Amino acid sequence: MLKKIKESSEFLKKKISIKPKFGIILGTGLGKLANEISISEEFKYENIPHFPKSTVEGHSGKLIFGKICGVDIVAMQGRFHYYEGYSLDKITLPIRVMNMLGIEKLIVSNASGGVNPKFEIGDIMIINDHINLIPNPLVGENIDDLGPRFPDMSAPYCEKMINSVEQIAKQNKIKLQKGVYVGVTGPTLETPAEYFYFRKIGGDTVGMSTVPEVIVARHMDIPCFAISVITDLGVKGKIKKVTHEDVQRVAELTEPKLTLLIKNLIFKYK
């Protein structure tokens, strides 16, 4: 795996003109944050050695280099999911590559289903912890050059970045929730019994991404910030049939708020 990471990284290093400070993963319906990037270079995933292809509608499949608020960043416009049939090594390869390119922090966004009865569709939730029900991406031989065999996960999400975003939201009168994200494999949306179970074990939202990327980032000691848009509800009496198009529609409506929060967070580290 290390050989593939290095080959992908070297391919990109020869072609880019910046050293990114932030890595950003743009999730379902949130890819238009890329419009805020002053782009210096961009690459389709299929043109990068060892990268898989994004197969999900709403995930356009590009790695973008440029600036947001004058800060050098690299952004994944479209991510990979376990349900697409990729190994977890493949799914998290871009995070390993971003680390080799020099990122100091990772920002992740996603869409999820709310299981907290206080949540509403369209809410934005800061993820302050997670429950992993996807296989762990670190299972197998550990590569000591990348991180320790038994990485600490007592603080998976960066408290400093969480506090910064809470301040930004308060200044801009943006309502925020905060809670625990349950990572599942998908691709089926959840049954009522599953929603009930996720709430019982301490979850506030449930989704099919983010956790593998965060685990791998923390393995490499990269501070992480993750934020989720509540696109449907798994609460008794509020459960309705949901399509991927419904999820995208809600996520797109929240884009202006999410864009403002992430831009201002990056600006704080200029």
DRENPA-3360 file (N, C-alpha, C; in nm, 2 decimals, always signed):
BEGIN
1 = MLKKIKES = +0.08/-0.12/+0.00/+0.00/+0.00/+0.00/+0.09/+0.13/+0.00 ~ +0.19/+0.12/+0.08/+0.28/+0.24/+0.09/+0.34/+0.28/-0.05 ~ +0.37/+0.18/-0.13/+0.42/+0.21/-0.27/+0.32/+0.28/-0.35 ~ +0.19/+0.24/-0.34/+0.08/+0.31/-0.42/+0.06/+0.45/-0.37 ~ +0.07/+0.47/-0.24/+0.05/+0.60/-0.18/+0.16/+0.70/-0.23 ~ +0.28/+0.65/-0.23/+0.40/+0.73/-0.28/+0.39/+0.75/-0.43 ~ +0.34/+0.66/-0.51/+0.33/+0.68/-0.65/+0.22/+0.78/-0.68 ~ +0.11/+0.77/-0.61/+0.00/+0.87/-0.63/+0.05/+1.01/-0.59;
9 = SEFLKKKI = +0.12/+1.02/-0.48/+0.17/+1.15/-0.43/+0.28/+1.21/-0.52 ~ +0.37/+1.13/-0.57/+0.47/+1.18/-0.66/+0.42/+1.23/-0.79 ~ +0.32/+1.16/-0.84/+0.25/+1.20/-0.96/+0.19/+1.34/-0.95 ~ +0.13/+1.36/-0.83/+0.06/+1.49/-0.81/+0.17/+1.60/-0.78 ~ +0.27/+1.57/-0.70/+0.37/+1.67/-0.66/+0.44/+1.73/-0.79 ~ +0.45/+1.65/-0.89/+0.52/+1.69/-1.01/+0.43/+1.79/-1.09 ~ +0.30/+1.79/-1.06/+0.21/+1.87/-1.14/+0.14/+1.99/-1.07 ~ +0.16/+1.99/-0.93/+0.09/+2.10/-0.86/+0.19/+2.21/-0.82;
17 = SIKPKFGI = +0.14/+2.33/-0.80/+0.22/+2.45/-0.77/+0.21/+2.49/-0.63 ~ +0.13/+2.42/-0.55/+0.11/+2.46/-0.41/+0.14/+2.35/-0.31 ~ +0.15/+2.38/-0.18/+0.16/+2.28/-0.08/+0.03/+2.30/+0.01 ~ -0.07/+2.21/+0.00/-0.19/+2.24/+0.07/-0.18/+2.23/+0.22 ~ -0.25/+2.32/+0.29/-0.25/+2.32/+0.43/-0.37/+2.25/+0.49 ~ -0.48/+2.26/+0.41/-0.61/+2.19/+0.45/-0.64/+2.08/+0.34 ~ -0.69/+1.97/+0.39/-0.76/+1.88/+0.30/-0.91/+1.89/+0.33 ~ -0.99/+1.88/+0.22/-1.13/+1.90/+0.24/-1.20/+1.78/+0.16;
25 = ILGTGLGK = -1.30/+1.72/+0.22/-1.38/+1.62/+0.15/-1.52/+1.67/+0.14 ~ -1.57/+1.69/+0.02/-1.70/+1.75/-0.01/-1.80/+1.63/-0.03 ~ -1.90/+1.62/+0.05/-1.99/+1.51/+0.04/-2.12/+1.54/-0.04 ~ -2.21/+1.45/-0.03/-2.34/+1.45/-0.11/-2.40/+1.58/-0.11 ~ -2.42/+1.64/-0.24/-2.49/+1.76/-0.26/-2.41/+1.88/-0.21 ~ -2.29/+1.86/-0.17/-2.21/+1.98/-0.11/-2.09/+2.01/-0.20 ~ -2.08/+1.94/-0.31/-1.96/+1.96/-0.40/-1.94/+2.10/-0.46 ~ -2.05/+2.18/-0.45/-2.04/+2.32/-0.51/-1.95/+2.41/-0.43;
33 = LANEISIS = -1.91/+2.37/-0.31/-1.81/+2.45/-0.24/-1.69/+2.47/-0.32 ~ -1.67/+2.38/-0.42/-1.56/+2.39/-0.51/-1.56/+2.52/-0.58 ~ -1.68/+2.58/-0.60/-1.69/+2.71/-0.67/-1.62/+2.82/-0.59 ~ -1.60/+2.80/-0.47/-1.53/+2.90/-0.38/-1.38/+2.89/-0.39 ~ -1.33/+2.79/-0.46/-1.19/+2.77/-0.46/-1.13/+2.84/-0.58 ~ -1.02/+2.92/-0.56/-0.94/+2.97/-0.67/-0.85/+2.86/-0.72 ~ -0.89/+2.79/-0.82/-0.83/+2.67/-0.86/-0.70/+2.69/-0.93 ~ -0.60/+2.62/-0.89/-0.47/+2.62/-0.96/-0.45/+2.50/-1.05;
41 = EEFKYENI = -0.49/+2.38/-1.00/-0.49/+2.26/-1.08/-0.61/+2.17/-1.03 ~ -0.66/+2.09/-1.12/-0.75/+1.98/-1.09/-0.73/+1.86/-1.17 ~ -0.76/+1.74/-1.11/-0.74/+1.62/-1.18/-0.86/+1.53/-1.16 ~ -0.91/+1.46/-1.27/-1.01/+1.36/-1.26/-0.95/+1.24/-1.19 ~ -1.03/+1.18/-1.10/-0.98/+1.07/-1.02/-0.92/+0.96/-1.11 ~ -0.98/+0.93/-1.23/-0.93/+0.82/-1.31/-0.80/+0.85/-1.37 ~ -0.75/+0.98/-1.37/-0.62/+1.01/-1.42/-0.51/+1.01/-1.32 ~ -0.55/+0.98/-1.19/-0.45/+0.98/-1.08/-0.41/+0.83/-1.06;
49 = PHFPKSTV = -0.29/+0.79/-1.06/-0.25/+0.65/-1.03/-0.31/+0.60/-0.90 ~ -0.38/+0.48/-0.91/-0.43/+0.40/-0.80/-0.56/+0.46/-0.74 ~ -0.61/+0.58/-0.79/-0.73/+0.63/-0.73/-0.85/+0.55/-0.79 ~ -0.95/+0.52/-0.71/-1.07/+0.46/-0.77/-1.16/+0.57/-0.84 ~ -1.26/+0.53/-0.90/-1.36/+0.62/-0.96/-1.48/+0.64/-0.87 ~ -1.53/+0.76/-0.86/-1.65/+0.79/-0.79/-1.77/+0.75/-0.88 ~ -1.86/+0.67/-0.82/-1.97/+0.62/-0.90/-2.11/+0.67/-0.86 ~ -2.11/+0.76/-0.76/-2.24/+0.80/-0.70/-2.28/+0.94/-0.76;
57 = EGHSGKLI = -2.41/+0.94/-0.79/-2.47/+1.07/-0.84/-2.45/+1.18/-0.74 ~ -2.40/+1.30/-0.79/-2.37/+1.41/-0.70/-2.23/+1.41/-0.65 ~ -2.15/+1.32/-0.69/-2.01/+1.31/-0.66/-1.93/+1.32/-0.79 ~ -1.87/+1.43/-0.82/-1.82/+1.45/-0.96/-1.69/+1.39/-0.99 ~ -1.61/+1.36/-0.88/-1.49/+1.28/-0.90/-1.37/+1.36/-0.95 ~ -1.33/+1.47/-0.87/-1.21/+1.55/-0.91/-1.13/+1.58/-0.78 ~ -1.00/+1.58/-0.79/-0.92/+1.63/-0.69/-0.87/+1.77/-0.73 ~ -0.91/+1.87/-0.65/-0.89/+2.01/-0.68/-0.78/+2.07/-0.59;
65 = FGKICGVD = -0.69/+2.14/-0.65/-0.59/+2.22/-0.57/-0.61/+2.37/-0.60 ~ -0.60/+2.45/-0.49/-0.61/+2.59/-0.51/-0.62/+2.66/-0.37 ~ -0.68/+2.78/-0.37/-0.69/+2.86/-0.25/-0.83/+2.89/-0.21 ~ -0.86/+2.89/-0.08/-0.98/+2.94/-0.02/-0.94/+3.05/+0.08 ~ -0.99/+3.17/+0.06/-0.95/+3.28/+0.15/-0.80/+3.29/+0.16 ~ -0.73/+3.27/+0.05/-0.58/+3.28/+0.05/-0.50/+3.17/+0.11 ~ -0.57/+3.06/+0.15/-0.51/+2.95/+0.21/-0.50/+2.83/+0.11 ~ -0.39/+2.77/+0.10/-0.37/+2.66/+0.00/-0.45/+2.54/+0.06;
73 = IVAMQGRF = -0.53/+2.48/-0.04/-0.61/+2.36/+0.00/-0.61/+2.26/-0.11 ~ -0.64/+2.14/-0.07/-0.67/+2.03/-0.17/-0.81/+1.98/-0.13 ~ -0.90/+1.96/-0.23/-1.04/+1.92/-0.20/-1.08/+1.80/-0.29 ~ -1.14/+1.71/-0.23/-1.20/+1.60/-0.30/-1.34/+1.64/-0.34 ~ -1.37/+1.65/-0.46/-1.51/+1.68/-0.51/-1.57/+1.55/-0.55 ~ -1.63/+1.48/-0.45/-1.67/+1.35/-0.47/-1.58/+1.25/-0.39 ~ -1.64/+1.16/-0.31/-1.57/+1.07/-0.23/-1.60/+0.92/-0.27 ~ -1.54/+0.83/-0.21/-1.56/+0.69/-0.23/-1.63/+0.63/-0.11;
81 = HYYEGYSL = -1.71/+0.53/-0.13/-1.79/+0.46/-0.03/-1.76/+0.31/-0.03 ~ -1.78/+0.25/+0.09/-1.76/+0.11/+0.11/-1.86/+0.03/+0.02 ~ -1.99/+0.09/+0.01/-2.09/+0.02/-0.06/-2.07/+0.01/-0.21 ~ -1.97/+0.09/-0.26/-1.94/+0.09/-0.40/-1.85/-0.04/-0.43 ~ -1.81/-0.11/-0.33/-1.73/-0.23/-0.35/-1.58/-0.21/-0.34 ~ -1.54/-0.09/-0.30/-1.40/-0.07/-0.29/-1.35/-0.12/-0.15 ~ -1.23/-0.16/-0.14/-1.17/-0.19/-0.01/-1.15/-0.06/+0.07 ~ -1.14/-0.07/+0.20/-1.12/+0.04/+0.28/-0.98/+0.11/+0.26;
89 = DKITLPIR = -0.88/+0.03/+0.21/-0.76/+0.09/+0.17/-0.77/+0.18/+0.05 ~ -0.86/+0.14/-0.04/-0.89/+0.22/-0.16/-0.96/+0.35/-0.12 ~ -1.06/+0.33/-0.04/-1.15/+0.45/+0.00/-1.07/+0.55/+0.07 ~ -0.97/+0.51/+0.15/-0.89/+0.61/+0.23/-0.76/+0.64/+0.17 ~ -0.73/+0.59/+0.05/-0.60/+0.62/-0.02/-0.59/+0.77/-0.03 ~ -0.69/+0.85/-0.07/-0.67/+0.99/-0.09/-0.63/+1.07/+0.04 ~ -0.67/+1.02/+0.15/-0.63/+1.08/+0.28/-0.48/+1.06/+0.30 ~ -0.44/+0.94/+0.27/-0.29/+0.91/+0.28/-0.21/+0.99/+0.19;
97 = VMNMLGIE = -0.27/+1.01/+0.07/-0.20/+1.09/-0.03/-0.19/+1.24/+0.01 ~ -0.31/+1.29/+0.06/-0.31/+1.43/+0.11/-0.21/+1.45/+0.22 ~ -0.19/+1.35/+0.31/-0.09/+1.36/+0.41/+0.05/+1.37/+0.35 ~ +0.08/+1.29/+0.25/+0.21/+1.30/+0.18/+0.23/+1.43/+0.12 ~ +0.12/+1.50/+0.08/+0.13/+1.63/+0.01/+0.14/+1.74/+0.11 ~ +0.13/+1.71/+0.24/+0.16/+1.81/+0.34/+0.04/+1.87/+0.42 ~ -0.08/+1.82/+0.40/-0.19/+1.88/+0.48/-0.17/+1.87/+0.63 ~ -0.22/+1.98/+0.70/-0.21/+1.99/+0.84/-0.34/+1.96/+0.91;
105 = KLIVSNAS = -0.45/+1.98/+0.84/-0.58/+1.96/+0.90/-0.68/+1.90/+0.79 ~ -0.78/+1.82/+0.83/-0.88/+1.77/+0.74/-1.02/+1.82/+0.78 ~ -1.09/+1.86/+0.68/-1.23/+1.90/+0.70/-1.32/+1.81/+0.61 ~ -1.42/+1.75/+0.68/-1.50/+1.65/+0.61/-1.65/+1.70/+0.62 ~ -1.72/+1.69/+0.51/-1.87/+1.72/+0.52/-1.94/+1.59/+0.46 ~ -2.07/+1.58/+0.51/-2.15/+1.47/+0.46/-2.30/+1.50/+0.48 ~ -2.38/+1.42/+0.43/-2.52/+1.42/+0.45/-2.56/+1.30/+0.54 ~ -2.65/+1.31/+0.63/-2.69/+1.20/+0.72/-2.83/+1.21/+0.76;
113 = GGVNPKFE = -2.88/+1.10/+0.82/-3.02/+1.09/+0.87/-3.02/+1.11/+1.02 ~ -3.10/+1.20/+1.06/-3.11/+1.23/+1.20/-3.19/+1.13/+1.28 ~ -3.13/+1.08/+1.39/-3.21/+0.99/+1.48/-3.23/+1.06/+1.62 ~ -3.18/+1.18/+1.64/-3.21/+1.26/+1.76/-3.34/+1.33/+1.74 ~ -3.44/+1.31/+1.83/-3.58/+1.36/+1.81/-3.58/+1.52/+1.81 ~ -3.47/+1.58/+1.85/-3.47/+1.73/+1.85/-3.42/+1.78/+1.72 ~ -3.38/+1.70/+1.63/-3.33/+1.74/+1.50/-3.44/+1.76/+1.39 ~ -3.41/+1.85/+1.30/-3.51/+1.87/+1.19/-3.43/+1.86/+1.06;
121 = IGDIMIIN = -3.50/+1.83/+0.95/-3.44/+1.82/+0.82/-3.39/+1.96/+0.78 ~ -3.26/+1.96/+0.73/-3.19/+2.09/+0.70/-3.10/+2.14/+0.81 ~ -3.11/+2.07/+0.93/-3.02/+2.11/+1.04/-2.87/+2.08/+1.00 ~ -2.78/+2.16/+1.05/-2.64/+2.13/+1.03/-2.58/+2.09/+1.17 ~ -2.51/+1.97/+1.17/-2.46/+1.92/+1.29/-2.31/+1.90/+1.29 ~ -2.24/+1.96/+1.39/-2.10/+1.94/+1.40/-2.08/+1.80/+1.46 ~ -2.00/+1.72/+1.41/-1.97/+1.58/+1.46/-1.86/+1.59/+1.57 ~ -1.89/+1.56/+1.69/-1.80/+1.56/+1.80/-1.75/+1.42/+1.84;
129 = DHINLIPN = -1.81/+1.32/+1.78/-1.77/+1.18/+1.81/-1.83/+1.09/+1.71 ~ -1.79/+0.97/+1.70/-1.86/+0.88/+1.61/-1.86/+0.73/+1.67 ~ -1.95/+0.65/+1.61/-1.96/+0.51/+1.64/-1.93/+0.44/+1.51 ~ -1.83/+0.36/+1.50/-1.80/+0.29/+1.37/-1.86/+0.15/+1.36 ~ -1.96/+0.14/+1.27/-2.02/+0.01/+1.24/-1.98/-0.03/+1.10 ~ -1.87/+0.03/+1.04/-1.81/-0.01/+0.92/-1.68/-0.08/+0.96 ~ -1.64/-0.18/+0.89/-1.51/-0.24/+0.92/-1.40/-0.14/+0.94 ~ -1.30/-0.16/+1.02/-1.20/-0.06/+1.05/-1.10/-0.06/+0.94;
137 = PLVGENID = -1.06/+0.06/+0.89/-0.97/+0.06/+0.78/-0.82/+0.03/+0.82 ~ -0.80/+0.02/+0.95/-0.66/-0.01/+0.99/-0.64/-0.16/+1.02 ~ -0.74/-0.24/+1.00/-0.72/-0.39/+1.01/-0.62/-0.44/+0.91 ~ -0.53/-0.53/+0.96/-0.42/-0.58/+0.87/-0.29/-0.53/+0.92 ~ -0.19/-0.56/+0.84/-0.05/-0.52/+0.88/-0.04/-0.36/+0.89 ~ +0.02/-0.32/+1.00/+0.03/-0.18/+1.02/+0.16/-0.13/+0.95 ~ +0.15/-0.01/+0.89/+0.27/+0.05/+0.83/+0.32/+0.16/+0.92 ~ +0.43/+0.12/+0.99/+0.48/+0.21/+1.10/+0.51/+0.35/+1.05;
145 = DLGPRFPD = +0.55/+0.36/+0.92/+0.58/+0.49/+0.86/+0.46/+0.59/+0.86 ~ +0.34/+0.53/+0.86/+0.22/+0.61/+0.85/+0.16/+0.64/+0.99 ~ +0.17/+0.55/+1.08/+0.12/+0.58/+1.21/+0.13/+0.45/+1.30 ~ +0.09/+0.47/+1.43/+0.11/+0.36/+1.53/+0.01/+0.24/+1.51 ~ +0.04/+0.13/+1.56/-0.05/+0.01/+1.55/-0.18/+0.04/+1.62 ~ -0.18/+0.10/+1.74/-0.30/+0.12/+1.82/-0.32/+0.27/+1.84 ~ -0.37/+0.34/+1.74/-0.39/+0.49/+1.75/-0.49/+0.53/+1.85 ~ -0.47/+0.63/+1.93/-0.56/+0.68/+2.03/-0.68/+0.75/+1.96;
153 = MSAPYCEK = -0.80/+0.72/+2.00/-0.92/+0.78/+1.95/-1.01/+0.85/+2.05 ~ -0.94/+0.89/+2.16/-1.01/+0.96/+2.27/-1.07/+1.10/+2.23 ~ -1.00/+1.16/+2.13/-1.05/+1.29/+2.08/-1.04/+1.29/+1.92 ~ -1.13/+1.21/+1.86/-1.12/+1.20/+1.71/-1.15/+1.33/+1.63 ~ -1.22/+1.42/+1.69/-1.25/+1.55/+1.63/-1.19/+1.67/+1.71 ~ -1.13/+1.76/+1.63/-1.05/+1.87/+1.69/-1.14/+1.97/+1.77 ~ -1.12/+1.98/+1.90/-1.20/+2.07/+1.98/-1.18/+2.21/+1.94 ~ -1.06/+2.25/+1.91/-1.03/+2.39/+1.87/-1.11/+2.43/+1.74;
161 = MINSVEQI = -1.11/+2.34/+1.64/-1.19/+2.37/+1.52/-1.34/+2.37/+1.55 ~ -1.38/+2.28/+1.63/-1.52/+2.28/+1.67/-1.56/+2.41/+1.74 ~ -1.48/+2.46/+1.83/-1.51/+2.59/+1.90/-1.51/+2.70/+1.80 ~ -1.42/+2.70/+1.71/-1.41/+2.81/+1.61/-1.54/+2.82/+1.52 ~ -1.58/+2.70/+1.48/-1.71/+2.70/+1.40/-1.83/+2.74/+1.48 ~ -1.83/+2.70/+1.60/-1.94/+2.74/+1.69/-1.95/+2.90/+1.70 ~ -1.83/+2.96/+1.71/-1.82/+3.10/+1.72/-1.87/+3.17/+1.59 ~ -1.82/+3.11/+1.48/-1.86/+3.16/+1.34/-2.01/+3.15/+1.33;
169 = AKQNKIKL = -2.07/+3.04/+1.36/-2.21/+3.02/+1.35/-2.29/+3.12/+1.44 ~ -2.24/+3.15/+1.56/-2.31/+3.24/+1.65/-2.30/+3.38/+1.59 ~ -2.19/+3.42/+1.53/-2.17/+3.55/+1.47/-2.26/+3.57/+1.35 ~ -2.29/+3.46/+1.28/-2.37/+3.47/+1.16/-2.51/+3.42/+1.18 ~ -2.55/+3.40/+1.30/-2.69/+3.35/+1.34/-2.73/+3.23/+1.26 ~ -2.63/+3.13/+1.26/-2.66/+3.00/+1.19/-2.68/+2.90/+1.31 ~ -2.80/+2.83/+1.30/-2.83/+2.73/+1.40/-2.74/+2.61/+1.38 ~ -2.68/+2.56/+1.49/-2.60/+2.44/+1.48/-2.65/+2.34/+1.58;
177 = QKGVYVGV = -2.64/+2.21/+1.54/-2.65/+2.10/+1.63/-2.51/+2.04/+1.65 ~ -2.50/+1.96/+1.75/-2.37/+1.89/+1.78/-2.40/+1.75/+1.83 ~ -2.32/+1.65/+1.78/-2.35/+1.52/+1.82/-2.27/+1.41/+1.76 ~ -2.32/+1.28/+1.78/-2.24/+1.16/+1.75/-2.30/+1.11/+1.62 ~ -2.20/+1.08/+1.52/-2.23/+1.03/+1.39/-2.21/+0.87/+1.39 ~ -2.31/+0.80/+1.35/-2.29/+0.65/+1.34/-2.26/+0.62/+1.19 ~ -2.14/+0.56/+1.17/-2.10/+0.52/+1.04/-2.14/+0.38/+1.00 ~ -2.22/+0.36/+0.89/-2.27/+0.23/+0.85/-2.23/+0.20/+0.71;
185 = TGPTLETP = -2.24/+0.08/+0.66/-2.19/+0.04/+0.53/-2.28/+0.09/+0.42 ~ -2.42/+0.09/+0.44/-2.51/+0.11/+0.33/-2.50/-0.01/+0.23 ~ -2.56/+0.00/+0.11/-2.62/+0.12/+0.05/-2.77/+0.14/+0.09 ~ -2.83/+0.04/+0.16/-2.97/+0.05/+0.19/-2.99/+0.16/+0.30 ~ -3.09/+0.24/+0.29/-3.13/+0.33/+0.39/-3.18/+0.25/+0.51 ~ -3.19/+0.31/+0.62/-3.21/+0.23/+0.75/-3.36/+0.19/+0.77 ~ -3.38/+0.08/+0.83/-3.52/+0.04/+0.87/-3.55/+0.11/+1.00 ~ -3.68/+0.12/+1.03/-3.72/+0.19/+1.16/-3.65/+0.12/+1.28;
193 = AEYFYFRK = -3.64/-0.01/+1.28/-3.57/-0.07/+1.40/-3.42/-0.03/+1.40 ~ -3.36/-0.02/+1.29/-3.22/+0.02/+1.29/-3.20/+0.17/+1.34 ~ -3.29/+0.25/+1.30/-3.29/+0.39/+1.35/-3.30/+0.39/+1.50 ~ -3.40/+0.31/+1.55/-3.42/+0.30/+1.69/-3.29/+0.25/+1.77 ~ -3.23/+0.15/+1.71/-3.11/+0.10/+1.76/-2.99/+0.20/+1.77 ~ -2.98/+0.27/+1.66/-2.87/+0.37/+1.65/-2.89/+0.48/+1.76 ~ -3.01/+0.52/+1.78/-3.04/+0.62/+1.89/-3.01/+0.56/+2.03 ~ -3.05/+0.43/+2.04/-3.02/+0.37/+2.17/-2.88/+0.35/+2.21;
201 = IGGDTVGM = -2.79/+0.33/+2.11/-2.65/+0.32/+2.14/-2.57/+0.45/+2.15 ~ -2.65/+0.56/+2.13/-2.58/+0.69/+2.15/-2.56/+0.78/+2.03 ~ -2.62/+0.73/+1.92/-2.61/+0.81/+1.79/-2.71/+0.93/+1.78 ~ -2.67/+1.03/+1.71/-2.75/+1.14/+1.68/-2.79/+1.14/+1.53 ~ -2.69/+1.10/+1.45/-2.72/+1.09/+1.30/-2.65/+0.96/+1.25 ~ -2.69/+0.92/+1.13/-2.64/+0.80/+1.07/-2.61/+0.82/+0.93 ~ -2.49/+0.78/+0.88/-2.45/+0.79/+0.74/-2.35/+0.69/+0.70 ~ -2.32/+0.70/+0.57/-2.24/+0.59/+0.50/-2.10/+0.63/+0.47;
209 = STVPEVIV = -2.04/+0.72/+0.54/-1.91/+0.77/+0.50/-1.84/+0.83/+0.62 ~ -1.73/+0.90/+0.60/-1.66/+0.99/+0.70/-1.58/+0.92/+0.80 ~ -1.64/+0.82/+0.86/-1.56/+0.75/+0.97/-1.43/+0.68/+0.92 ~ -1.43/+0.61/+0.81/-1.30/+0.55/+0.77/-1.20/+0.66/+0.74 ~ -1.24/+0.77/+0.68/-1.14/+0.88/+0.65/-1.09/+0.94/+0.77 ~ -1.17/+0.96/+0.87/-1.13/+1.02/+1.00/-1.04/+0.93/+1.07 ~ -1.07/+0.80/+1.08/-0.98/+0.70/+1.14/-0.84/+0.70/+1.08 ~ -0.84/+0.70/+0.95/-0.71/+0.70/+0.88/-0.63/+0.84/+0.91;
217 = ARHMDIPC = -0.70/+0.95/+0.91/-0.64/+1.08/+0.93/-0.58/+1.08/+1.08 ~ -0.66/+1.03/+1.17/-0.61/+1.03/+1.31/-0.50/+0.93/+1.33 ~ -0.49/+0.83/+1.25/-0.38/+0.73/+1.25/-0.25/+0.81/+1.22 ~ -0.26/+0.91/+1.13/-0.15/+0.99/+1.09/-0.14/+1.12/+1.17 ~ -0.22/+1.13/+1.28/-0.22/+1.25/+1.37/-0.26/+1.38/+1.30 ~ -0.35/+1.37/+1.21/-0.40/+1.49/+1.14/-0.53/+1.53/+1.22 ~ -0.54/+1.65/+1.27/-0.66/+1.70/+1.33/-0.78/+1.71/+1.23 ~ -0.90/+1.66/+1.28/-1.01/+1.65/+1.19/-1.13/+1.74/+1.24;
225 = FAISVITD = -1.20/+1.80/+1.14/-1.33/+1.86/+1.17/-1.43/+1.80/+1.07 ~ -1.55/+1.76/+1.12/-1.65/+1.71/+1.04/-1.78/+1.77/+1.07 ~ -1.86/+1.79/+0.96/-1.99/+1.85/+0.97/-2.09/+1.78/+0.88 ~ -2.21/+1.77/+0.93/-2.31/+1.69/+0.86/-2.44/+1.77/+0.84 ~ -2.50/+1.75/+0.73/-2.63/+1.81/+0.70/-2.74/+1.70/+0.72 ~ -2.84/+1.73/+0.80/-2.95/+1.63/+0.83/-3.05/+1.64/+0.71 ~ -3.04/+1.53/+0.63/-3.13/+1.54/+0.51/-3.25/+1.45/+0.52 ~ -3.26/+1.37/+0.62/-3.39/+1.29/+0.65/-3.39/+1.26/+0.79;
233 = LGVKGKIK = -3.50/+1.21/+0.84/-3.52/+1.18/+0.98/-3.55/+1.03/+1.01 ~ -3.49/+0.98/+1.11/-3.52/+0.84/+1.15/-3.58/+0.84/+1.29 ~ -3.68/+0.92/+1.30/-3.74/+0.94/+1.44/-3.88/+0.89/+1.42 ~ -3.93/+0.82/+1.52/-4.06/+0.76/+1.52/-4.17/+0.87/+1.49 ~ -4.25/+0.84/+1.40/-4.36/+0.94/+1.36/-4.31/+1.03/+1.25 ~ -4.18/+1.04/+1.22/-4.13/+1.13/+1.11/-4.06/+1.05/+1.00 ~ -4.06/+0.92/+1.01/-3.99/+0.84/+0.91/-4.07/+0.83/+0.78 ~ -4.01/+0.88/+0.67/-4.07/+0.87/+0.54/-3.98/+0.81/+0.44;
241 = KVTHEDVQ = -4.04/+0.76/+0.33/-3.96/+0.70/+0.22/-3.87/+0.81/+0.16 ~ -3.74/+0.78/+0.15/-3.64/+0.87/+0.11/-3.57/+0.82/-0.02 ~ -3.54/+0.91/-0.11/-3.46/+0.88/-0.23/-3.33/+0.96/-0.22 ~ -3.23/+0.91/-0.30/-3.11/+0.98/-0.31/-3.13/+1.13/-0.36 ~ -3.23/+1.15/-0.44/-3.26/+1.28/-0.50/-3.31/+1.37/-0.39 ~ -3.39/+1.32/-0.29/-3.43/+1.40/-0.18/-3.31/+1.44/-0.09 ~ -3.22/+1.35/-0.07/-3.10/+1.38/+0.01/-3.02/+1.49/-0.06 ~ -3.00/+1.48/-0.19/-2.93/+1.59/-0.26/-3.00/+1.72/-0.25;
249 = RVAELTEP = -3.13/+1.72/-0.27/-3.20/+1.85/-0.27/-3.19/+1.92/-0.13 ~ -3.20/+1.85/-0.02/-3.19/+1.92/+0.11/-3.04/+1.96/+0.13 ~ -2.95/+1.88/+0.09/-2.81/+1.92/+0.11/-2.77/+2.04/+0.03 ~ -2.83/+2.05/-0.09/-2.80/+2.17/-0.17/-2.86/+2.30/-0.11 ~ -2.97/+2.29/-0.05/-3.04/+2.40/+0.02/-2.95/+2.46/+0.13 ~ -2.87/+2.37/+0.19/-2.79/+2.42/+0.31/-2.65/+2.47/+0.26 ~ -2.62/+2.45/+0.14/-2.49/+2.49/+0.09/-2.44/+2.63/+0.12 ~ -2.52/+2.73/+0.11/-2.47/+2.86/+0.15/-2.42/+2.87/+0.29;
257 = KLTLLIKN = -2.49/+2.81/+0.39/-2.45/+2.82/+0.53/-2.33/+2.74/+0.55 ~ -2.32/+2.62/+0.49/-2.20/+2.53/+0.51/-2.08/+2.60/+0.45 ~ -2.10/+2.66/+0.33/-1.99/+2.72/+0.26/-1.93/+2.84/+0.35 ~ -2.02/+2.92/+0.41/-1.98/+3.03/+0.49/-1.90/+2.98/+0.61 ~ -1.95/+2.87/+0.68/-1.88/+2.82/+0.79/-1.74/+2.77/+0.76 ~ -1.73/+2.69/+0.65/-1.60/+2.63/+0.62/-1.50/+2.74/+0.57 ~ -1.55/+2.83/+0.49/-1.46/+2.94/+0.44/-1.41/+3.02/+0.56 ~ -1.49/+3.05/+0.66/-1.45/+3.13/+0.77/-1.36/+3.05/+0.87;
265 = LIFKYK = -1.38/+2.92/+0.88/-1.29/+2.83/+0.95/-1.15/+2.83/+0.89 ~ -1.14/+2.82/+0.76/-1.01/+2.82/+0.69/-0.95/+2.95/+0.71 ~ -1.02/+3.06/+0.70/-0.97/+3.20/+0.71/-0.90/+3.22/+0.85 ~ -0.96/+3.15/+0.95/-0.90/+3.17/+1.09/-0.76/+3.11/+1.10 ~ -0.73/+3.02/+1.01/-0.59/+2.96/+1.01/-0.50/+3.02/+0.90 ~ -0.54/+3.13/+0.85/-0.46/+3.19/+0.74/-0.32/+3.23/+0.79;
% end
